Protein backbone atom coordinates (compact mmCIF):
# COMPACT_ATOMS: atom_id res chain seq x y z
CA UNK A 1 0.00 0.00 0.00
CA UNK A 2 2.82 2.35 0.86
CA UNK A 3 4.59 1.54 -2.42
CA UNK A 4 1.39 2.30 -4.36
CA UNK A 5 1.08 5.71 -2.76
CA UNK A 6 4.73 6.48 -3.48
CA UNK A 7 4.19 5.51 -7.09
CA UNK A 8 1.14 7.81 -7.19
CA UNK A 9 3.15 10.75 -5.94
CA UNK A 10 5.91 10.03 -8.46
CA UNK A 11 3.29 9.89 -11.21
CA UNK A 12 1.78 13.19 -10.14
CA UNK A 13 5.25 14.79 -10.17
CA UNK A 14 6.03 13.45 -13.62
CA UNK A 15 2.60 14.50 -14.95
CA UNK A 16 3.09 18.00 -13.61
CA UNK A 17 6.57 18.22 -15.13
CA UNK A 18 5.26 17.00 -18.47
CA UNK A 19 2.47 19.54 -18.41
CA UNK A 20 4.93 22.33 -17.76
CA UNK A 21 7.11 21.11 -20.57
CA UNK A 22 4.12 21.21 -22.94
CA UNK A 23 3.15 24.76 -21.85
CA UNK A 24 0.06 23.67 -19.89
CA UNK A 25 -0.84 25.98 -16.99
CA UNK A 26 -0.77 24.12 -13.70
CA UNK A 27 -2.97 25.61 -10.94
CA UNK A 28 -0.81 27.20 -8.30
CA UNK A 29 -0.87 25.79 -4.80
CA UNK A 30 -3.57 27.22 -2.51
CA UNK A 31 -2.54 30.46 -0.78
CA UNK A 32 -1.55 30.25 2.83
CA UNK A 33 -4.47 30.80 5.21
CA UNK A 34 -5.07 34.38 6.25
CA UNK A 35 -5.15 35.48 9.82
CA UNK A 36 -8.74 34.71 10.92
CA UNK A 37 -8.75 37.83 13.09
CA UNK A 38 -7.44 40.24 10.48
CA UNK A 39 -10.96 41.59 9.90
CA UNK A 40 -11.11 42.56 13.55
CA UNK A 41 -8.05 44.78 13.45
CA UNK A 42 -8.39 48.54 13.69
CA UNK A 43 -7.73 50.75 10.72
CA UNK A 44 -6.88 54.43 10.56
CA UNK A 45 -9.97 56.62 10.42
CA UNK A 46 -12.30 53.71 11.09
CA UNK A 47 -15.48 53.70 13.13
CA UNK A 48 -15.32 53.06 16.88
CA UNK A 49 -17.94 51.95 19.35
CA UNK A 50 -17.87 55.30 21.16
CA UNK A 51 -18.48 57.18 17.92
CA UNK A 52 -21.43 54.95 17.13
CA UNK A 53 -22.83 55.36 20.64
CA UNK A 54 -22.51 59.16 20.56
CA UNK A 55 -24.13 59.53 17.15
CA UNK A 56 -26.91 57.12 18.06
CA UNK A 57 -27.67 58.95 21.32
CA UNK A 58 -27.70 62.34 19.60
CA UNK A 59 -30.03 61.23 16.80
CA UNK A 60 -32.26 58.86 18.77
CA UNK A 61 -35.97 59.26 18.02
CA UNK A 62 -36.86 57.97 21.48
CA UNK A 63 -34.57 60.55 23.05
CA UNK A 64 -36.19 63.32 21.00
CA UNK A 65 -39.60 62.23 22.26
CA UNK A 66 -38.28 62.29 25.82
CA UNK A 67 -36.87 65.77 25.18
CA UNK A 68 -40.34 67.02 24.28
CA UNK A 69 -41.55 65.60 27.60
CA UNK A 70 -38.77 67.55 29.31
CA UNK A 71 -39.86 70.73 27.55
CA UNK A 72 -43.45 70.20 28.67
CA UNK A 73 -42.34 69.57 32.28
CA UNK A 74 -40.24 72.75 32.26
CA UNK A 75 -43.24 74.70 30.95
CA UNK A 76 -45.40 73.32 33.79
CA UNK A 77 -42.76 74.37 36.28
CA UNK A 78 -42.76 77.90 34.89
CA UNK A 79 -46.54 77.86 35.04
CA UNK A 80 -46.40 76.90 38.71
CA UNK A 81 -43.89 79.67 39.45
CA UNK A 82 -46.29 82.15 37.85
CA UNK A 83 -48.64 81.39 40.75
CA UNK A 84 -46.60 83.81 42.87
CA UNK A 85 -47.77 86.70 40.70
CA UNK A 86 -50.82 88.56 42.07
CA UNK A 87 -53.95 88.30 39.94
CA UNK A 88 -54.39 91.54 38.02
CA UNK A 89 -57.63 92.01 36.08
CA UNK A 90 -58.60 94.90 33.84
CA UNK A 91 -62.17 95.60 32.72
CA UNK A 92 -63.63 98.15 30.33
CA UNK A 93 -67.40 98.43 30.08
CA UNK A 94 -69.94 100.55 28.23
CA UNK A 95 -73.65 100.38 29.03
CA UNK A 96 -76.63 102.02 27.34
CA UNK A 97 -79.62 102.47 29.66
CA UNK A 98 -83.21 103.08 28.76
CA UNK A 99 -84.29 106.65 29.56
CA UNK A 100 -86.22 107.31 32.79
CA UNK A 101 -87.68 110.45 34.31
CA UNK A 102 -85.31 112.45 36.52
CA UNK A 103 -85.61 111.98 40.25
CA UNK A 104 -86.77 115.03 42.26
CA UNK A 105 -86.81 115.63 46.00
CA UNK A 106 -89.40 117.54 48.11
CA UNK A 107 -88.44 119.76 51.08
CA UNK A 108 -88.65 118.41 54.62
CA UNK A 109 -92.16 117.36 55.57
CA UNK A 110 -93.23 116.91 51.96
CA UNK A 111 -93.63 113.49 50.43
CA UNK A 112 -91.37 112.40 47.59
CA UNK A 113 -92.92 112.74 44.18
CA UNK A 114 -91.88 112.43 40.58
CA UNK A 115 -92.82 115.31 38.36
CA UNK A 116 -96.15 114.76 36.68
CA UNK A 117 -97.08 111.86 38.98
CA UNK A 118 -99.89 112.21 41.53
CA UNK A 119 -98.67 111.93 45.11
CA UNK A 120 -99.93 112.38 48.65
CA UNK A 121 -100.17 116.15 48.11
CA UNK A 122 -101.41 115.92 44.57
CA UNK A 123 -99.68 116.71 41.35
CA UNK A 124 -97.00 119.33 41.76
CA UNK A 125 -96.35 121.46 38.79
CA UNK A 126 -93.13 123.12 39.87
CA UNK A 127 -90.44 122.10 42.39
CA UNK A 128 -87.80 124.48 41.18
CA UNK A 129 -88.15 126.53 44.33
CA UNK A 130 -86.95 123.66 46.45
CA UNK A 131 -83.21 123.44 47.33
CA UNK A 132 -82.84 119.90 45.74
CA UNK A 133 -82.72 120.09 41.97
CA UNK A 134 -83.87 117.12 39.90
CA UNK A 135 -81.34 114.27 39.48
CA UNK A 136 -81.10 113.05 35.91
CA UNK A 137 -80.06 109.40 35.13
CA UNK A 138 -77.42 109.27 32.35
CA UNK A 139 -78.28 106.75 29.67
CA UNK A 140 -74.61 106.33 28.57
CA UNK A 141 -72.33 104.80 31.23
CA UNK A 142 -68.58 104.11 30.94
CA UNK A 143 -66.40 102.23 33.41
CA UNK A 144 -62.71 101.30 33.49
CA UNK A 145 -61.74 99.05 36.43
CA UNK A 146 -58.50 97.39 37.56
CA UNK A 147 -58.57 94.68 40.25
CA UNK A 148 -55.55 93.23 42.07
CA UNK A 149 -55.89 90.06 44.16
CA UNK A 150 -53.04 88.70 46.31
CA UNK A 151 -53.69 85.09 47.47
CA UNK A 152 -51.72 85.20 50.70
CA UNK A 153 -52.69 81.73 51.92
CA UNK A 154 -52.02 80.13 48.52
CA UNK A 155 -48.43 81.29 48.68
CA UNK A 156 -47.96 79.06 51.71
CA UNK A 157 -50.21 76.06 51.03
CA UNK A 158 -50.59 75.85 47.25
CA UNK A 159 -48.08 77.74 45.13
CA UNK A 160 -44.92 76.61 46.93
CA UNK A 161 -46.10 72.97 46.86
CA UNK A 162 -47.09 73.19 43.21
CA UNK A 163 -43.66 74.57 42.30
CA UNK A 164 -41.97 71.78 44.24
CA UNK A 165 -44.12 69.18 42.45
CA UNK A 166 -43.38 70.67 39.04
CA UNK A 167 -39.66 70.84 39.84
CA UNK A 168 -39.62 67.14 40.77
CA UNK A 169 -41.54 66.32 37.60
CA UNK A 170 -39.08 68.29 35.44
CA UNK A 171 -36.13 66.53 37.06
CA UNK A 172 -37.77 63.15 36.49
CA UNK A 173 -38.29 64.00 32.82
CA UNK A 174 -34.67 65.06 32.39
CA UNK A 175 -33.39 61.92 34.11
CA UNK A 176 -35.68 59.74 32.01
CA UNK A 177 -34.45 61.45 28.84
CA UNK A 178 -30.82 60.83 29.78
CA UNK A 179 -31.61 57.22 30.69
CA UNK A 180 -33.14 56.76 27.24
CA UNK A 181 -29.98 58.12 25.60
CA UNK A 182 -27.81 55.75 27.65
CA UNK A 183 -29.96 52.78 26.64
CA UNK A 184 -29.70 53.77 22.99
CA UNK A 185 -25.93 54.24 23.30
CA UNK A 186 -25.47 50.82 24.90
CA UNK A 187 -27.54 49.10 22.23
CA UNK A 188 -25.61 51.00 19.53
CA UNK A 189 -22.34 49.64 20.90
CA UNK A 190 -23.78 46.13 20.74
CA UNK A 191 -24.85 46.69 17.11
CA UNK A 192 -21.33 47.89 16.33
CA UNK A 193 -19.74 44.75 17.78
CA UNK A 194 -22.27 42.53 16.01
CA UNK A 195 -21.23 44.19 12.76
CA UNK A 196 -17.58 43.35 13.47
CA UNK A 197 -18.63 39.79 14.36
CA UNK A 198 -20.23 39.46 10.93
CA UNK A 199 -17.10 40.81 9.28
CA UNK A 200 -14.96 38.25 11.10
CA UNK A 201 -17.31 35.38 10.28
CA UNK A 202 -17.31 36.41 6.64
CA UNK A 203 -13.53 36.24 6.54
CA UNK A 204 -13.51 32.82 8.21
CA UNK A 205 -16.01 31.58 5.61
CA UNK A 206 -13.82 32.95 2.81
CA UNK A 207 -10.79 31.11 4.23
CA UNK A 208 -12.78 27.89 4.53
CA UNK A 209 -13.95 28.22 0.93
CA UNK A 210 -10.40 28.65 -0.34
CA UNK A 211 -9.29 25.57 1.58
CA UNK A 212 -12.27 23.52 0.36
CA UNK A 213 -11.51 24.44 -3.24
CA UNK A 214 -7.88 23.43 -2.72
CA UNK A 215 -9.02 20.05 -1.40
CA UNK A 216 -11.34 19.65 -4.34
CA UNK A 217 -8.41 20.32 -6.67
CA UNK A 218 -6.35 17.68 -4.85
CA UNK A 219 -9.22 15.20 -5.02
CA UNK A 220 -9.67 15.75 -8.75
CA UNK A 221 -5.94 15.19 -9.30
CA UNK A 222 -6.02 11.99 -7.25
CA UNK A 223 -9.19 10.83 -8.99
CA UNK A 224 -7.42 11.20 -12.33
CA UNK A 225 -4.60 9.08 -10.90
CA UNK A 226 -7.08 6.44 -9.76
CA UNK A 227 -6.19 6.76 -6.10
CA UNK A 228 -9.53 8.03 -4.78
CA UNK A 229 -13.06 7.21 -5.82
CA UNK A 230 -15.61 9.38 -7.53
CA UNK A 231 -17.51 9.51 -4.25
CA UNK A 232 -14.59 11.29 -2.59
CA UNK A 233 -14.57 13.91 -5.33
CA UNK A 234 -18.31 14.41 -5.05
CA UNK A 235 -17.94 14.79 -1.33
CA UNK A 236 -15.32 17.50 -1.88
CA UNK A 237 -17.62 19.27 -4.33
CA UNK A 238 -20.46 19.09 -1.81
CA UNK A 239 -18.17 20.59 0.82
CA UNK A 240 -17.36 23.50 -1.50
CA UNK A 241 -21.05 24.17 -2.14
CA UNK A 242 -21.85 24.07 1.57
CA UNK A 243 -19.16 26.59 2.37
CA UNK A 244 -20.29 28.79 -0.52
CA UNK A 245 -23.71 28.87 1.12
CA UNK A 246 -22.04 29.73 4.44
CA UNK A 247 -20.13 32.56 2.81
CA UNK A 248 -23.32 33.93 1.21
CA UNK A 249 -25.04 33.94 4.57
CA UNK A 250 -22.15 35.70 6.27
CA UNK A 251 -21.97 38.32 3.52
CA UNK A 252 -25.69 38.93 3.90
CA UNK A 253 -25.17 39.28 7.63
CA UNK A 254 -22.44 41.85 7.02
CA UNK A 255 -24.82 43.91 4.87
CA UNK A 256 -27.61 43.57 7.44
CA UNK A 257 -25.51 44.64 10.41
CA UNK A 258 -24.01 47.52 8.43
CA UNK A 259 -27.52 48.70 7.64
CA UNK A 260 -28.36 48.43 11.34
CA UNK A 261 -25.38 50.68 12.03
CA UNK A 262 -26.73 53.28 9.61
CA UNK A 263 -30.16 53.08 11.21
CA UNK A 264 -29.01 53.52 14.81
CA UNK A 265 -26.82 56.47 13.77
CA UNK A 266 -29.45 57.76 11.30
CA UNK A 267 -26.77 57.90 8.64
CA UNK A 268 -28.39 58.42 5.25
CA UNK A 269 -25.20 57.69 3.29
CA UNK A 270 -24.52 54.53 1.31
CA UNK A 271 -20.79 54.31 1.99
CA UNK A 272 -19.20 51.37 3.75
CA UNK A 273 -17.69 51.70 7.19
CA UNK A 274 -14.21 50.71 8.30
CA UNK A 275 -13.34 49.21 11.66
CA UNK A 276 -11.60 51.70 13.93
CA UNK A 277 -11.36 49.65 17.13
CA UNK A 278 -9.10 46.67 17.74
CA UNK A 279 -11.46 44.19 19.34
CA UNK A 280 -8.70 41.57 19.56
CA UNK A 281 -6.80 43.66 22.11
CA UNK A 282 -7.00 42.38 25.65
CA UNK A 283 -9.52 44.20 27.82
CA UNK A 284 -8.00 45.77 30.93
CA UNK A 285 -8.82 43.78 34.07
CA UNK A 286 -11.11 45.37 36.65
CA UNK A 287 -10.87 43.82 40.11
CA UNK A 288 -14.19 45.31 41.19
CA UNK A 289 -16.05 43.25 38.60
CA UNK A 290 -15.45 40.08 40.58
CA UNK A 291 -17.73 41.10 43.49
CA UNK A 292 -21.39 40.62 42.56
CA UNK A 293 -22.80 42.28 45.70
CA UNK A 294 -20.67 45.37 45.13
CA UNK A 295 -21.80 45.53 41.52
CA UNK A 296 -25.45 45.39 42.59
CA UNK A 297 -24.94 48.16 45.13
CA UNK A 298 -23.23 50.23 42.44
CA UNK A 299 -26.25 49.79 40.19
CA UNK A 300 -28.61 50.90 42.98
CA UNK A 301 -26.55 54.06 43.42
CA UNK A 302 -26.05 55.05 39.77
CA UNK A 303 -28.90 53.79 37.60
CA UNK A 304 -30.90 56.75 36.36
CA UNK A 305 -34.17 54.84 36.26
CA UNK A 306 -34.23 54.74 40.06
CA UNK A 307 -33.60 58.47 40.27
CA UNK A 308 -36.43 59.12 37.84
CA UNK A 309 -38.86 57.14 39.99
CA UNK A 310 -37.69 58.96 43.12
CA UNK A 311 -38.33 62.34 41.49
CA UNK A 312 -41.73 61.20 40.26
CA UNK A 313 -42.68 60.03 43.73
CA UNK A 314 -41.64 63.42 45.14
CA UNK A 315 -43.81 65.20 42.58
CA UNK A 316 -46.87 63.11 43.44
CA UNK A 317 -46.26 63.67 47.17
CA UNK A 318 -46.21 67.45 46.72
CA UNK A 319 -49.37 67.36 44.62
CA UNK A 320 -51.06 65.57 47.50
CA UNK A 321 -50.13 68.52 49.71
CA UNK A 322 -51.67 70.91 47.18
CA UNK A 323 -54.91 68.90 47.21
CA UNK A 324 -55.08 69.02 51.03
CA UNK A 325 -54.81 72.82 50.96
CA UNK A 326 -58.47 73.02 49.90
CA UNK A 327 -59.45 72.00 53.45
CA UNK A 328 -58.10 75.22 54.98
CA UNK A 329 -59.51 78.77 54.90
CA UNK A 330 -58.30 81.20 52.26
CA UNK A 331 -56.84 84.60 53.00
CA UNK A 332 -56.86 87.07 50.11
CA UNK A 333 -55.85 90.70 49.80
CA UNK A 334 -57.83 92.58 47.12
CA UNK A 335 -57.76 96.07 45.68
CA UNK A 336 -59.83 97.82 43.00
CA UNK A 337 -59.45 101.07 41.09
CA UNK A 338 -62.46 102.47 39.20
CA UNK A 339 -62.63 105.23 36.66
CA UNK A 340 -66.25 105.61 35.54
CA UNK A 341 -68.79 107.99 34.05
CA UNK A 342 -70.92 108.22 36.11
CA UNK A 343 -69.19 106.79 39.17
CA UNK A 344 -71.78 104.97 41.25
CA UNK A 345 -70.01 105.86 44.48
CA UNK A 346 -70.49 109.59 43.94
CA UNK A 347 -73.90 111.05 44.74
CA UNK A 348 -75.65 112.57 43.04
CA UNK A 349 -74.78 110.97 39.73
CA UNK A 350 -73.15 113.25 37.25
CA UNK A 351 -72.22 112.98 33.64
CA UNK A 352 -68.42 113.00 34.01
CA UNK A 353 -65.53 110.64 34.73
CA UNK A 354 -64.53 110.20 38.40
CA UNK A 355 -61.98 107.82 39.96
CA UNK A 356 -62.36 105.83 43.19
CA UNK A 357 -60.55 102.92 44.80
CA UNK A 358 -61.02 100.31 47.53
CA UNK A 359 -58.89 97.72 49.37
CA UNK A 360 -59.98 94.74 51.41
CA UNK A 361 -58.76 91.68 53.27
CA UNK A 362 -60.95 88.62 52.89
CA UNK A 363 -60.95 85.36 54.85
CA UNK A 364 -63.09 82.66 53.28
CA UNK A 365 -63.67 79.00 53.98
CA UNK A 366 -65.67 76.41 52.05
CA UNK A 367 -66.30 73.36 54.28
CA UNK A 368 -67.98 71.51 51.43
CA UNK A 369 -64.61 71.29 49.65
CA UNK A 370 -63.18 69.09 52.42
CA UNK A 371 -64.58 65.73 51.18
CA UNK A 372 -63.29 66.36 47.66
CA UNK A 373 -59.91 67.45 48.99
CA UNK A 374 -59.56 64.29 51.04
CA UNK A 375 -60.50 62.14 48.06
CA UNK A 376 -57.90 63.90 45.88
CA UNK A 377 -55.28 63.42 48.59
CA UNK A 378 -56.11 59.72 48.73
CA UNK A 379 -55.66 59.45 44.96
CA UNK A 380 -52.19 61.01 45.13
CA UNK A 381 -51.27 58.80 48.09
CA UNK A 382 -52.25 55.72 46.09
CA UNK A 383 -50.16 56.93 43.13
CA UNK A 384 -47.17 57.43 45.40
CA UNK A 385 -47.57 53.92 46.82
CA UNK A 386 -47.74 52.59 43.27
CA UNK A 387 -44.50 54.34 42.35
CA UNK A 388 -42.81 52.97 45.46
CA UNK A 389 -43.91 49.47 44.45
CA UNK A 390 -42.56 50.07 40.94
CA UNK A 391 -39.27 51.14 42.45
CA UNK A 392 -39.04 47.90 44.39
CA UNK A 393 -39.81 45.93 41.23
CA UNK A 394 -37.10 47.89 39.42
CA UNK A 395 -34.63 47.04 42.18
CA UNK A 396 -35.42 43.35 41.74
CA UNK A 397 -35.02 43.69 37.98
CA UNK A 398 -31.71 45.50 38.35
CA UNK A 399 -30.41 42.85 40.71
CA UNK A 400 -31.19 40.17 38.11
CA UNK A 401 -29.82 42.29 35.24
CA UNK A 402 -26.52 42.84 37.04
CA UNK A 403 -26.28 39.16 37.91
CA UNK A 404 -26.80 38.13 34.29
CA UNK A 405 -24.27 40.68 33.03
CA UNK A 406 -21.79 39.52 35.67
CA UNK A 407 -22.18 35.89 34.63
CA UNK A 408 -21.95 36.71 30.93
CA UNK A 409 -18.68 38.51 31.48
CA UNK A 410 -17.21 35.57 33.39
CA UNK A 411 -18.35 33.17 30.68
CA UNK A 412 -16.91 35.42 27.98
CA UNK A 413 -13.53 35.52 29.69
CA UNK A 414 -13.40 31.72 29.95
CA UNK A 415 -14.72 31.25 26.41
CA UNK A 416 -12.06 33.55 24.99
CA UNK A 417 -9.21 31.62 26.57
CA UNK A 418 -10.77 28.29 25.59
CA UNK A 419 -11.43 29.30 21.98
CA UNK A 420 -7.90 30.58 21.48
CA UNK A 421 -6.47 27.32 22.72
CA UNK A 422 -8.92 25.31 20.64
CA UNK A 423 -8.04 27.31 17.53
CA UNK A 424 -4.36 26.47 17.92
CA UNK A 425 -5.19 22.77 18.25
CA UNK A 426 -7.55 22.86 15.25
CA UNK A 427 -4.97 24.67 13.09
CA UNK A 428 -2.36 22.02 13.84
CA UNK A 429 -4.78 19.16 13.33
CA UNK A 430 -5.94 20.51 9.97
CA UNK A 431 -2.36 21.05 8.85
CA UNK A 432 -1.40 17.50 9.73
CA UNK A 433 -4.47 16.04 8.02
CA UNK A 434 -3.78 18.01 4.85
CA UNK A 435 -0.19 16.79 4.74
CA UNK A 436 -1.26 13.20 5.37
CA UNK A 437 -3.91 13.43 2.66
CA UNK A 438 -1.42 14.74 0.10
CA UNK A 439 0.88 11.86 1.05
CA UNK A 440 -1.93 9.32 0.74
CA UNK A 441 -2.06 8.58 4.47
CA UNK A 442 -5.45 10.17 5.24
CA UNK A 443 -8.84 10.11 3.63
CA UNK A 444 -10.75 13.09 2.34
CA UNK A 445 -13.37 12.48 5.02
CA UNK A 446 -10.74 12.99 7.70
CA UNK A 447 -9.51 16.15 6.00
CA UNK A 448 -13.03 17.54 5.72
CA UNK A 449 -13.69 16.81 9.39
CA UNK A 450 -10.47 18.57 10.36
CA UNK A 451 -11.25 21.55 8.15
CA UNK A 452 -14.78 21.76 9.54
CA UNK A 453 -13.40 21.73 13.06
CA UNK A 454 -10.94 24.46 12.09
CA UNK A 455 -13.73 26.62 10.67
CA UNK A 456 -15.78 26.16 13.83
CA UNK A 457 -12.82 27.02 16.03
CA UNK A 458 -12.14 30.19 14.07
CA UNK A 459 -15.78 31.18 14.35
CA UNK A 460 -15.58 30.58 18.08
CA UNK A 461 -12.52 32.82 18.35
CA UNK A 462 -14.34 35.62 16.55
CA UNK A 463 -17.43 35.14 18.70
CA UNK A 464 -15.40 35.02 21.89
CA UNK A 465 -13.69 38.35 21.19
CA UNK A 466 -17.01 40.00 20.35
CA UNK A 467 -18.85 38.41 23.28
CA UNK A 468 -16.20 39.75 25.65
CA UNK A 469 -16.77 43.30 24.37
CA UNK A 470 -20.54 43.00 24.46
CA UNK A 471 -20.45 41.52 27.97
CA UNK A 472 -18.49 44.51 29.21
CA UNK A 473 -20.94 46.92 27.56
CA UNK A 474 -23.84 45.09 29.20
CA UNK A 475 -22.17 45.13 32.59
CA UNK A 476 -21.22 48.80 32.43
CA UNK A 477 -24.79 49.75 31.55
CA UNK A 478 -26.29 47.41 34.14
CA UNK A 479 -24.32 48.97 37.01
CA UNK A 480 -24.74 52.52 35.70
CA UNK A 481 -21.11 53.27 34.90
CA UNK A 482 -22.12 54.87 31.62
CA UNK A 483 -24.11 57.43 33.66
CA UNK A 484 -21.01 58.91 35.27
CA UNK A 485 -20.67 61.47 32.50
CA UNK A 486 -24.30 62.56 32.64
CA UNK A 487 -24.96 66.04 34.00
CA UNK A 488 -28.46 66.82 35.19
Secondary structure, DSSP 8 states (H G I E B T S, - for coil): -HHHHHHHHHHHHHHHHHHHHTT------------TTGGGS--TT-B-HHHHHHHHHHH-HHHHHHHHHHHHHHHHHHHHHGGGS-EEEEEEEEEE------B----TTS----TTS--TT---S--TTSSS--B---SEEEEEEEEEEEEHHHIIIIIHHHHHHHHHHHHHHHHHHHHHHHHHHHHHHHHHHHHHHHHHHHHHHHHHHHHHHHHHHHHHHHHHTTSS-HHHHHHHHHHHHHHHHHHHHHHHHHHHHHHHHHHHHT--------B-S-TTS-----GGGG-HHHHHHHHHHH-HHHHHHHHHHHHHHHHHHHHHGGGS-EEEEEEEEEEEES-TTSSS--SS-EEEEEEEEEEE--TTHHHHHHHHHHHHHHHHHHHHHHHHHHHHHHHHHHHHHHHHHHHHHHHHHHHHHHHHHHHHHHHHHHHHHHTTSS-HHHHHHHHHHHHHHHHHHHHHHHHHHHHHHHHHHHHTGGGTT---
